[in-house]
Amino acid sequence: MNRNSFNFCKLLLVILFVYLVSGCSNEIIKIEVFSIDTLEETEKGTFEITGFKKVNVITTINKSETHLNTDVKKIEDFYVTNGKYIKTLVKHTIYKKNDTIKSEDVTSKEKEFQSPKTILIPKDIKGEYKLESMDQSIKEQVEQHVLSLIKQIE
């Protein structure tokens, strides 16, 4: 094999590697700020609103034909319906599913705090709310905030 053939083969291998790495998986990162009602099932089997929670969350999903990985880092401030604060949970959950070797794994860590930790949700919000338009600087602010609290439970 001459030198040009060898270099051409190396180039093809690099192109193939880049194609395989980039073409085999999709990664989605979503940063959200919202508030949502919390529900509890009654004895009759119906659900009633018992309060709400304010949430800052970073969700990362990595999916290919053979695997699904999710990484959820979130801060949840819990309140009763009238707006009285209950507690805060900071939680990091990782889910891994591999269809090739037929395995699933979930790991989760959480810590409870006794003061509200979410940001960018108005204090007077008592129920459903979503921060719709988030520019890059707001997303970075939320990401930094969530990651700083996640470091405390790692």
KEKE-3310 file (N, C-alpha, C; in steps of 0.2 Angstrom, whole numbers, plus 5000, padded with zeros to 4 digits):
npx = (5004:5003:5009:4999:4987:4986:4985:4972:4964:4965:4959:4946:4942:4942:4931:4921:4920:4917:4904:4897:4898:4891:4879:4872:4866:4855:4855:4846:4843:4835:4829:4820:4807:4795:4778:4767:4751:4749:4743:4732:4726:4709:4698:4688:4693:4695:4705:4711:4717:4730:4740:4754:4769:4784:4796:4813:4822:4833:4834:4841:4841:4847:4847:4847:4846:4848:4849:4843:4846:4842:4844:4840:4840:4834:4825:4813:4801:4789:4772:4757:4740:4736:4747:4757:4773:4781:4792:4808:4814:4829:4834:4843:4842:4846:4843:4846:4844:4848:4845:4853:4860:4850:4847:4842:4844:4842:4847:4846:4847:4844:4840:4833:4828:4824:4820:4814:4821:4820:4821:4817:4803:4788:4784:4771:4764:4753:4750:4747:4760:4772:4788:4790:4797:4814:4829:4846:4855:4846:4843:4856:4858:4848:4853:4866:4862:4854:4864:4873:4866:4864:4877:4878:4872:4879)
npy = (4994:5011:5027:5037:5030:5024:5036:5040:5030:5032:5045:5041:5032:5042:5050:5041:5038:5050:5051:5040:5043:5056:5053:5043:5046:5057:5072:5081:5095:5103:5117:5123:5133:5134:5133:5122:5114:5103:5087:5076:5060:5056:5047:5043:5041:5051:5066:5079:5096:5100:5109:5117:5117:5125:5125:5123:5116:5105:5096:5082:5073:5059:5050:5035:5022:5011:5015:5024:5038:5048:5063:5071:5086:5094:5107:5109:5118:5117:5121:5124:5126:5139:5146:5145:5140:5124:5114:5111:5101:5096:5087:5074:5064:5050:5040:5025:5016:5002:4994:4985:4977:4974:4981:4991:5005:5015:5029:5039:5054:5065:5080:5088:5104:5118:5131:5141:5138:5140:5150:5165:5164:5173:5178:5180:5170:5157:5143:5137:5141:5147:5151:5158:5164:5163:5169:5166:5170:5170:5156:5151:5157:5150:5137:5138:5140:5129:5119:5123:5120:5106:5101:5101:5090:5079)
npz = (5000:4995:5001:4998:4997:5010:5018:5012:5017:5031:5031:5027:5038:5048:5044:5044:5058:5063:5057:5063:5076:5077:5070:5076:5088:5097:5106:5117:5126:5139:5147:5160:5168:5179:5187:5194:5198:5212:5215:5224:5227:5231:5243:5235:5223:5215:5210:5219:5220:5230:5232:5226:5216:5213:5200:5194:5181:5173:5159:5151:5137:5129:5115:5105:5092:5100:5113:5127:5137:5151:5160:5174:5182:5196:5205:5217:5224:5236:5240:5250:5245:5248:5247:5257:5261:5261:5259:5251:5238:5231:5217:5208:5195:5186:5171:5163:5148:5139:5124:5117:5126:5134:5147:5161:5171:5185:5194:5209:5218:5232:5241:5255:5258:5269:5265:5251:5235:5221:5206:5197:5197:5200:5216:5220:5212:5212:5208:5192:5180:5168:5163:5148:5137:5136:5135:5130:5141:5152:5152:5155:5167:5175:5173:5179:5192:5196:5194:5204:5216:5214:5215:5229:5233:5228)
capx = (5000:5007:5007:4993:4982:4986:4982:4965:4961:4964:4953:4939:4941:4940:4925:4916:4920:4913:4897:4894:4897:4886:4873:4869:4862:4852:4855:4841:4844:4829:4830:4813:4805:4787:4774:4762:4747:4751:4737:4732:4720:4704:4696:4683:4697:4696:4710:4710:4723:4732:4745:4758:4776:4788:4801:4818:4824:4837:4833:4845:4839:4851:4843:4849:4842:4850:4849:4840:4848:4840:4848:4836:4842:4828:4824:4806:4798:4782:4767:4750:4735:4735:4754:4762:4779:4781:4799:4811:4818:4834:4835:4846:4840:4849:4840:4849:4841:4852:4842:4857:4861:4843:4847:4839:4847:4840:4850:4843:4850:4840:4841:4828:4829:4819:4819:4813:4827:4819:4822:4813:4796:4786:4782:4764:4761:4750:4747:4750:4764:4778:4792:4790:4803:4820:4835:4852:4857:4842:4845:4863:4857:4845:4858:4871:4859:4852:4870:4876:4863:4865:4884:4877:4870:4883)
capy = (5000:5017:5032:5040:5025:5024:5043:5040:5025:5036:5050:5037:5030:5048:5052:5036:5038:5056:5050:5036:5047:5061:5051:5038:5048:5064:5075:5086:5098:5108:5121:5125:5137:5133:5131:5117:5111:5096:5083:5070:5056:5056:5040:5041:5039:5057:5070:5086:5100:5101:5114:5118:5117:5129:5121:5125:5110:5104:5089:5080:5066:5056:5044:5032:5016:5006:5017:5030:5041:5054:5066:5076:5090:5099:5110:5109:5121:5114:5125:5122:5130:5146:5149:5144:5136:5118:5112:5111:5096:5096:5080:5072:5057:5047:5034:5023:5010:5000:4989:4980:4972:4973:4983:4998:5007:5022:5032:5046:5057:5071:5083:5092:5111:5121:5137:5141:5139:5141:5157:5168:5163:5178:5176:5179:5165:5151:5138:5136:5147:5145:5156:5156:5166:5163:5170:5162:5173:5167:5149:5150:5159:5144:5131:5139:5140:5122:5115:5124:5116:5099:5100:5100:5083:5074)
capz = (5000:4995:5006:4997:4999:5017:5020:5010:5021:5037:5030:5027:5044:5052:5042:5046:5065:5064:5055:5067:5083:5076:5067:5080:5094:5097:5112:5118:5133:5140:5153:5161:5174:5179:5193:5193:5204:5215:5216:5229:5226:5237:5244:5230:5217:5211:5212:5221:5221:5237:5232:5220:5216:5208:5198:5190:5179:5167:5157:5146:5134:5124:5112:5098:5091:5105:5120:5130:5143:5153:5166:5176:5188:5197:5211:5218:5230:5238:5244:5250:5240:5250:5246:5262:5259:5264:5258:5244:5236:5225:5215:5202:5193:5179:5169:5157:5145:5133:5121:5115:5132:5138:5153:5163:5177:5188:5200:5211:5224:5233:5247:5257:5261:5272:5262:5244:5231:5214:5204:5191:5197:5204:5223:5220:5208:5216:5203:5185:5177:5164:5160:5141:5133:5140:5131:5132:5147:5157:5152:5158:5174:5178:5173:5184:5199:5197:5195:5211:5221:5213:5218:5236:5235:5224)
cpx = (5005:5005:5001:4987:4981:4983:4974:4961:4960:4959:4946:4937:4938:4933:4919:4915:4915:4905:4894:4893:4891:4879:4869:4865:4860:4852:4850:4842:4838:4830:4823:4812:4798:4785:4769:4758:4750:4744:4737:4725:4716:4702:4691:4687:4698:4703:4708:4717:4724:4737:4748:4765:4779:4794:4806:4821:4828:4836:4837:4843:4844:4849:4846:4844:4843:4849:4845:4843:4845:4843:4843:4838:4837:4828:4816:4804:4791:4778:4760:4746:4736:4742:4759:4767:4779:4789:4801:4815:4823:4835:4838:4845:4843:4846:4844:4846:4846:4848:4846:4859:4855:4844:4844:4842:4844:4844:4847:4846:4845:4841:4835:4830:4823:4818:4818:4820:4826:4820:4818:4806:4793:4783:4774:4760:4759:4746:4751:4754:4770:4781:4793:4796:4809:4825:4841:4855:4853:4843:4851:4862:4853:4849:4863:4868:4857:4859:4873:4873:4864:4872:4883:4875:4874:4888)
cpy = (5006:5022:5036:5036:5025:5030:5043:5036:5029:5041:5046:5035:5036:5050:5047:5036:5045:5055:5046:5039:5052:5059:5046:5040:5056:5066:5081:5089:5104:5111:5124:5129:5137:5132:5127:5115:5104:5093:5077:5066:5055:5048:5038:5040:5045:5061:5077:5090:5102:5106:5115:5118:5121:5125:5124:5118:5110:5097:5088:5073:5065:5050:5042:5026:5011:5008:5023:5032:5047:5056:5072:5079:5095:5102:5111:5112:5120:5119:5122:5127:5137:5150:5148:5138:5130:5115:5112:5104:5097:5089:5079:5065:5055:5041:5032:5016:5008:4993:4983:4975:4971:4975:4990:4999:5014:5023:5038:5048:5063:5073:5088:5099:5114:5129:5137:5142:5140:5149:5158:5166:5168:5175:5175:5174:5159:5147:5138:5142:5143:5151:5154:5158:5167:5163:5166:5164:5170:5160:5148:5152:5153:5138:5132:5138:5132:5118:5116:5120:5108:5097:5098:5093:5077:5071)
cpz = (5000:5000:5005:4998:5006:5020:5018:5015:5028:5037:5030:5034:5049:5050:5044:5054:5066:5062:5060:5074:5082:5074:5071:5086:5093:5104:5113:5125:5133:5147:5154:5168:5174:5186:5190:5199:5206:5217:5221:5227:5232:5238:5239:5223:5213:5214:5214:5222:5228:5238:5226:5221:5211:5207:5193:5188:5173:5165:5151:5143:5128:5121:5105:5097:5096:5112:5121:5136:5145:5159:5168:5183:5190:5204:5211:5224:5231:5242:5244:5246:5242:5249:5252:5260:5264:5265:5251:5243:5230:5223:5209:5201:5186:5178:5163:5155:5139:5130:5119:5120:5136:5145:5155:5170:5179:5194:5202:5217:5225:5240:5249:5260:5264:5270:5254:5240:5224:5213:5198:5191:5202:5211:5223:5216:5213:5212:5197:5182:5173:5161:5153:5137:5137:5135:5134:5139:5153:5158:5156:5166:5178:5178:5179:5191:5201:5198:5202:5216:5220:5216:5226:5238:5232:5229)
residu = (MET:ASN:ARG:ASN:SER:PHE:ASN:PHE:CYS:LYS:LEU:LEU:LEU:VAL:ILE:LEU:PHE:VAL:TYR:LEU:VAL:SER:GLY:CYS:SER:ASN:GLU:ILE:ILE:LYS:ILE:GLU:VAL:PHE:SER:ILE:ASP:THR:LEU:GLU:GLU:THR:GLU:LYS:GLY:THR:PHE:GLU:ILE:THR:GLY:PHE:LYS:LYS:VAL:ASN:VAL:ILE:THR:THR:ILE:ASN:LYS:SER:GLU:THR:HIS:LEU:ASN:THR:ASP:VAL:LYS:LYS:ILE:GLU:ASP:PHE:TYR:VAL:THR:ASN:GLY:LYS:TYR:ILE:LYS:THR:LEU:VAL:LYS:HIS:THR:ILE:TYR:LYS:LYS:ASN:ASP:THR:ILE:LYS:SER:GLU:ASP:VAL:THR:SER:LYS:GLU:LYS:GLU:PHE:GLN:SER:PRO:LYS:THR:ILE:LEU:ILE:PRO:LYS:ASP:ILE:LYS:GLY:GLU:TYR:LYS:LEU:GLU:SER:MET:ASP:GLN:SER:ILE:LYS:GLU:GLN:VAL:GLU:GLN:HIS:VAL:LEU:SER:LEU:ILE:LYS:GLN:ILE:GLU)
# end
